[in-house]
Amino acid sequence: MVKKVLFAALVLAGLVANPSPALAGCTTTLADCYGRAARIDSFWYRWAAGIDCELDYVDCVRQKLIGS
């Protein structure tokens, strides 16, 4: 069980450190979105904007990996 969790963590770290070209656009968009969210003054609106960024990222990755 521990080996599986460690392996999954290493694979995830590898994807984050060196994303495939298809996912690089999603990651860049996520970073830009986080930058826009960070400029929001209200904590709750900033938090909600960050969640929206993450949901958009998940949708982008899904579209890149699976298709529409």
C-alpha positions in Angstrom: 0.0 0.0 0.0 2.8 2.5 0.9 4.7 1.6 -2.2 1.6 2.4 -4.4 1.1 5.7 -2.7 4.8 6.6 -3.0 4.8 5.6 -6.7 1.7 7.7 -7.4 3.3 10.6 -5.7 6.4 10.3 -7.8 4.5 10.0 -11.0 2.4 13.1 -10.0 5.6 15.0 -9.1 7.1 14.1 -12.5 4.0 15.3 -14.4 4.1 18.6 -12.4 7.9 19.1 -13.0 7.8 18.2 -16.7 4.3 18.4 -18.1 3.7 17.1 -21.6 3.4 19.8 -24.3 -0.3 19.2 -24.5 -0.7 20.0 -20.8 1.8 22.9 -20.8 -0.9 25.2 -22.1 -3.3 24.2 -19.3 -0.6 24.8 -16.7 0.3 28.2 -18.2 -3.4 29.1 -18.2 -3.7 28.0 -14.6 -0.7 30.1 -13.5 -2.2 33.2 -15.2 -5.6 32.5 -13.6 -3.9 32.3 -10.2 -2.2 35.6 -10.8 -5.5 37.3 -11.6 -7.2 35.6 -8.6 -4.3 36.9 -6.3 -5.1 40.5 -7.2 -8.7 40.2 -5.8 -9.0 42.1 -2.5 -11.7 40.1 -0.8 -10.6 36.8 0.8 -13.7 34.9 -0.2 -13.9 36.2 -3.7 -10.1 35.4 -4.1 -10.7 31.9 -2.7 -13.7 31.4 -5.1 -11.6 32.6 -8.1 -8.8 30.2 -7.1 -11.3 27.3 -7.1 -12.6 28.4 -10.5 -9.0 28.3 -11.8 -8.6 24.8 -10.5 -11.9 23.7 -12.1 -10.9 25.2 -15.4 -7.6 23.5 -15.2 -9.2 20.1 -14.6 -11.5 20.7 -17.5 -8.6 21.7 -19.8 -6.6 18.6 -18.8 -9.6 16.4 -19.3 -10.2 17.8 -22.8 -6.5 17.4 -23.7 -6.3 13.8 -22.5 -9.8 12.5 -23.4 -11.1 15.0 -25.9 -14.3 16.9 -26.0 
